Amino acid sequence: MFDNHLYNLMLQLVEEHKVLWRIKKMYKKDAKNCKNCKVFWSKLEKDKESHIKELQAIIKNHLK
């Protein structure tokens, strides 16, 4: 069984993946006519990808 700290990290990883999926599949398409919003969603997409990589590394270290 994982301690609560590790569980929280894994739960956050799932949430980040869900948001990233929505950005890629929905939000960017919905903003197709707004340049500023497309720029925002693209920036947020990169941020989420970075968060996911960081969380994966942290979780991996905890699982060793």
N, C-alpha and C positions, 0 to 999 in steps of 0.2 A: 504494500500500500504506500502511496506517495504522501509526503507531508503536505500541508496546506499551501506552503510557499511554492512548491513545484506544481501543484495542481493549478494555482492561480496563474503561473506562467503559461502553462499549457492551455488554459482556458482563454487567456489573452491572445495566444497564437491563433486559436480557432477564430476568435472575433476579428482579428486583423485579416485573416484569409477571407472571411465573409464580406467584410467591407471592401477589400480589394476586388473580389468577384463582382460586387455590385457596381463599383466604379467602372470596371472594364466592360461589363455586359449591359449596364443600364445607363448610368449617369452620363458617361461620355457621349453615348448615342443621343440621349435626350438633349444634350447641350450643343448639338451639331450646328445650330444657327447662332451661337453666341461665342465669339472668340475668347472673351475674358473667362468665361466659365470653362471652356475647353482647356485653356491654359491652367486654370486652377485645378481641374480634375486630373490633368496629366501630372502636375506637381504633387498632388496628394497621392496619386498612384505610385510615384517613385518613393515618396516617404513611407508608404505602407510596405512596399517591397523591402525597403531598408529595415523597417521595424521587424518584419518577418524573419529576415536573415539574422538579425541580432538576437531575437528571441530563440530561434533555432539553435544558435551557438550556445546561448546560456543554458537552455534545456539539455542540450547534449552534454555539457560539462557536469550538470547535476546528475545525469544518468550514468556517469562513469563510475 
